[in-house]
Amino acid sequence: MDYPFLSKAKIVDTLKQRNANIRKSLGQNFLIDPNYITKIVEAILSNIPHHSRILEIGPGLGALTFHLKDYYDLVLVEIDRVYCEILKEHFPKQRIYQMDFLEFVQQYSLNDFDSIIGNLPYYITTDIIINTVKSIKKPGICIFLVQKEYAEKLLEDNNSISIYLNNFSKISKLFFVPKNAFFPIPKVESMLIKLEVYQKTKCNPELLEKILRMSFRAKRKKIINSWQKGEELIPISLLKEKAEIISFDFTKRAEEIPKESFYQLANLIFKN
């Protein structure tokens, strides 16, 4: 049996029979290009050991599920009730949770899974990734399909979200996925990325978040000016004292400071 939802007509007809539509508000764009489906599946199979327990976020109509179910202990989290019904019909052996992933994280432990995968909705990508890496307390692999522009931001070293997430994991690019691989065709291109979650963070995440919030408040200004712009989440006197110890140049802009320096600063303050 082949995966049944590779044509636009099949998807539209199936949803119409259930009095349902594609909900753009939930970022519902389905992979329909068999070549890219195969490429993504092969990337998952080559990076995650067979028989691992995997959580798939937002499987939609099961383009990846169909090809992965025989290799992994696969658990699905899908917010849309209609898609859950379709998934249950086609994948009766899979455990499926009909709920928002952010609610799932609050109720269940991600440590029960070896890896997390998913084609992430653009509007909630950051929340999903942050909640994932913060909730995992052991080494693991996450493979996500995200907006290309967003992926490129994560792969840079000089912005707050990249610095924050690199505290939890090593982020790498796998490959580009064109927008015409989806239906409906989104306005943006996509990229498959891999996050290798560390056993232990490089520094205290809560402290790092406060430092980054203060440092990136005014991106085009010197860090010291940014620190002084709003609420002192951390006393500026303490920041300056510890920054001088490690030659953290707060007269530069935040984007000019290496990410490792932010981790060092957080560690010094944590030991204070």
C-alpha positions as CSV (number, residue, x, y, z in Angstrom):
1,M,0.0,0.0,0.0
2,D,1.2,3.5,-0.9
3,Y,0.8,6.6,1.1
4,P,-2.7,7.9,0.0
5,F,-2.4,11.7,0.5
6,L,0.1,12.7,-2.2
7,S,-2.5,14.6,-4.4
8,K,-4.2,17.9,-3.7
9,A,-7.5,16.4,-4.9
10,K,-7.3,13.5,-2.4
11,I,-6.6,15.8,0.5
12,V,-9.4,18.2,-0.4
13,D,-11.9,15.4,-1.0
14,T,-11.0,13.6,2.2
15,L,-11.5,16.7,4.3
16,K,-14.7,17.7,2.5
17,Q,-16.2,14.3,3.3
18,R,-15.7,15.2,7.0
19,N,-17.0,18.8,6.6
20,A,-13.5,20.1,7.3
21,N,-11.1,22.5,5.7
22,I,-7.4,23.2,5.8
23,R,-6.8,25.6,8.6
24,K,-4.2,28.2,7.8
25,S,-4.4,29.6,11.3
26,L,-2.8,26.3,12.5
27,G,-0.1,26.4,9.8
28,Q,-1.5,23.3,8.1
29,N,0.7,22.7,5.0
30,F,1.1,19.0,4.0
31,L,4.1,17.4,2.5
32,I,3.0,15.9,-0.9
33,D,6.3,15.7,-2.8
34,P,7.3,12.0,-2.6
35,N,10.9,12.8,-3.3
36,Y,11.2,15.1,-0.4
37,I,9.2,12.9,1.9
38,T,11.7,10.1,1.1
39,K,14.6,12.4,1.7
40,I,13.3,13.5,5.1
41,V,12.5,9.9,6.1
42,E,16.0,8.8,5.1
43,A,17.5,11.7,7.2
44,I,15.5,10.5,10.2
45,L,16.5,6.9,9.7
46,S,20.1,7.8,9.4
47,N,20.2,10.0,12.5
48,I,18.0,8.2,14.9
49,P,18.6,4.5,15.8
50,H,15.9,2.1,14.7
51,H,13.4,0.9,17.4
52,S,13.8,4.3,19.3
53,R,10.7,5.7,20.9
54,I,9.9,8.9,18.9
55,L,7.3,11.6,19.5
56,E,6.1,13.2,16.2
57,I,4.6,16.7,16.6
58,G,1.9,17.6,14.2
59,P,1.8,14.6,11.9
60,G,-1.1,16.1,9.9
61,L,-2.2,13.3,7.5
62,G,0.8,11.1,8.3
63,A,3.3,11.6,5.4
64,L,6.2,10.8,7.7
65,T,4.3,8.5,10.0
66,F,3.5,6.2,7.1
67,H,7.1,5.6,6.4
68,L,8.5,5.6,9.9
69,K,5.9,3.4,11.8
70,D,7.7,0.2,11.0
71,Y,11.0,1.4,12.2
72,Y,10.1,3.1,15.5
73,D,7.9,3.1,18.5
74,L,6.0,6.2,17.2
75,V,3.7,8.4,19.3
76,L,1.8,11.2,17.7
77,V,0.6,14.6,19.0
78,E,-1.9,16.3,16.7
79,I,-4.1,19.3,17.6
80,D,-6.7,18.9,14.9
81,R,-9.6,16.5,15.7
82,V,-10.4,15.6,12.1
83,Y,-6.7,14.7,11.4
84,C,-6.6,12.6,14.5
85,E,-9.6,10.6,13.2
86,I,-7.9,10.1,9.8
87,L,-4.7,9.1,11.5
88,K,-6.5,6.6,13.7
89,E,-8.0,5.0,10.7
90,H,-4.7,4.7,8.8
91,F,-2.5,4.0,11.8
92,P,-4.5,2.0,14.3
93,K,-1.5,0.7,16.2
94,Q,-0.1,4.2,16.9
95,R,-0.8,6.0,20.1
96,I,-2.3,9.4,19.2
97,Y,-2.9,12.4,21.5
98,Q,-5.3,15.0,20.3
99,M,-3.9,18.1,21.9
100,D,-1.7,21.1,21.6
101,F,1.9,20.1,21.9
102,L,2.5,22.9,24.5
103,E,-0.2,21.3,26.7
104,F,1.3,17.8,26.1
105,V,4.6,19.1,27.5
106,Q,2.8,20.2,30.6
107,Q,1.1,16.9,31.2
108,Y,3.7,14.3,30.0
109,S,7.4,13.9,30.2
110,L,9.5,14.2,27.0
111,N,12.1,12.1,28.8
112,D,9.9,9.1,27.9
113,F,11.1,9.6,24.3
114,D,14.5,9.0,22.7
115,S,13.8,11.6,19.9
116,I,11.4,14.3,18.8
117,I,10.5,15.0,15.2
118,G,8.0,17.2,13.4
119,N,7.0,19.5,10.6
120,L,6.5,22.6,12.8
121,P,3.9,25.3,12.2
122,Y,5.6,28.6,11.5
123,Y,3.6,30.6,14.0
124,I,4.6,28.5,17.0
125,T,8.1,27.1,16.0
126,T,10.0,29.0,18.7
127,D,7.6,28.0,21.5
128,I,7.8,24.3,20.4
129,I,11.6,24.2,20.2
130,I,12.2,26.0,23.4
131,N,9.7,23.9,25.4
132,T,11.2,20.8,23.8
133,V,14.9,21.4,24.7
134,K,13.9,22.7,28.2
135,S,11.9,19.6,28.9
136,I,14.4,17.0,27.8
137,K,16.8,16.0,30.6
138,K,18.9,13.5,28.6
139,P,20.9,13.5,25.3
140,G,18.7,13.0,22.3
141,I,18.1,14.0,18.7
142,C,15.4,16.3,17.5
143,I,14.7,16.7,13.7
144,F,12.4,19.5,12.7
145,L,11.2,21.0,9.5
146,V,11.0,24.7,10.0
147,Q,10.9,28.0,8.0
148,K,14.2,28.4,6.1
149,E,14.7,32.0,7.3
150,Y,14.1,30.9,10.9
151,A,16.6,28.0,10.5
152,E,19.2,30.3,9.2
153,K,18.7,32.5,12.2
154,L,19.3,29.5,14.5
155,L,22.5,28.6,12.6
156,E,24.0,32.1,13.2
157,D,26.0,32.9,16.4
158,N,25.0,36.5,17.0
159,N,21.3,36.6,17.9
160,S,19.5,35.9,21.2
161,I,17.4,32.8,20.1
162,S,20.5,31.1,18.6
163,I,22.6,31.7,21.7
164,Y,19.8,30.6,24.0
165,L,19.1,27.3,22.1
166,N,22.8,26.5,21.7
167,N,23.0,26.3,25.5
168,F,20.8,23.2,25.2
169,S,21.9,21.7,21.9
170,K,24.1,21.7,18.9
171,I,22.1,22.9,15.9
172,S,22.9,21.8,12.3
173,K,21.4,22.1,8.9
174,L,20.3,19.0,7.0
175,F,18.8,20.3,3.8
176,F,16.5,22.8,2.1
177,V,12.9,21.9,1.2
178,P,11.2,24.1,-1.4
179,K,7.7,25.5,-0.8
180,N,6.2,23.6,-3.7
181,A,6.8,20.3,-1.8
182,F,3.7,21.3,0.2
183,F,0.0,21.7,-0.2
184,P,-1.2,24.4,0.2
185,I,2.0,26.0,-1.0
186,P,3.2,28.2,1.8
187,K,4.7,31.7,1.3
188,V,8.1,30.6,2.7
189,E,10.7,28.0,2.0
190,S,11.6,25.4,4.6
191,M,14.7,23.7,6.0
192,L,15.2,20.4,7.8
193,I,17.4,20.9,10.9
194,K,18.8,18.7,13.6
195,L,19.2,19.5,17.3
196,E,21.6,17.3,19.3
197,V,20.5,17.9,22.9
198,Y,23.2,17.9,25.4
199,Q,23.3,15.9,28.6
200,K,23.9,19.1,30.5
201,T,23.4,22.8,29.6
202,K,26.5,25.0,29.3
203,C,25.1,27.4,31.9
204,N,22.0,28.1,33.9
205,P,19.1,28.7,31.4
206,E,17.2,31.1,33.6
207,L,20.2,33.3,34.2
208,L,21.2,33.2,30.5
209,E,17.7,34.2,29.5
210,K,17.9,37.3,31.7
211,I,21.3,38.3,30.4
212,L,20.1,37.9,26.8
213,R,16.9,39.9,27.4
214,M,19.0,42.7,28.9
215,S,21.7,42.6,26.3
216,F,19.6,42.5,23.2
217,R,17.0,45.1,24.2
218,A,18.7,47.7,22.0
219,K,20.5,45.7,19.3
220,R,22.2,48.7,17.7
221,K,23.5,50.1,20.9
222,K,26.4,49.1,23.2
223,I,25.5,46.4,25.6
224,I,26.0,48.7,28.6
225,N,23.4,51.0,27.2
226,S,21.1,48.1,26.6
227,W,21.5,46.9,30.2
228,Q,20.5,50.4,31.4
229,K,17.5,50.7,29.1
230,G,14.9,48.7,31.1
231,E,14.3,46.7,34.2
232,E,17.4,45.3,36.0
233,L,16.7,41.6,35.7
234,I,20.2,41.2,37.0
235,P,21.9,44.1,38.9
236,I,24.0,46.0,36.4
237,S,26.8,46.4,38.9
238,L,27.0,42.6,39.1
239,L,27.0,42.2,35.3
240,K,29.8,44.7,35.0
241,E,31.9,43.1,37.7
242,K,31.7,39.6,36.3
243,A,32.0,40.8,32.7
244,E,35.4,42.5,33.5
245,I,36.7,39.2,34.9
246,I,36.3,37.4,31.6
247,S,37.0,40.4,29.3
248,F,33.4,40.5,28.2
249,D,33.4,43.8,26.4
250,F,30.1,45.5,27.3
251,T,31.1,48.5,25.2
252,K,30.3,46.4,22.1
253,R,26.9,45.6,20.6
254,A,25.4,42.3,21.8
255,E,25.7,40.8,18.3
256,E,29.5,41.3,18.4
257,I,30.0,39.1,21.4
258,P,30.7,35.4,21.0
259,K,28.0,33.2,22.4
260,E,30.5,31.4,24.6
261,S,31.1,34.7,26.4
262,F,27.4,34.8,27.4
263,Y,27.6,31.3,28.8
264,Q,30.8,32.2,30.8
265,L,29.1,35.3,32.2
266,A,26.1,33.3,33.3
267,N,28.3,30.8,35.0
268,L,30.2,33.4,36.9
269,I,27.0,35.1,38.1
270,F,25.6,31.6,39.0
271,K,28.6,31.0,41.3
272,N,28.3,34.4,42.9
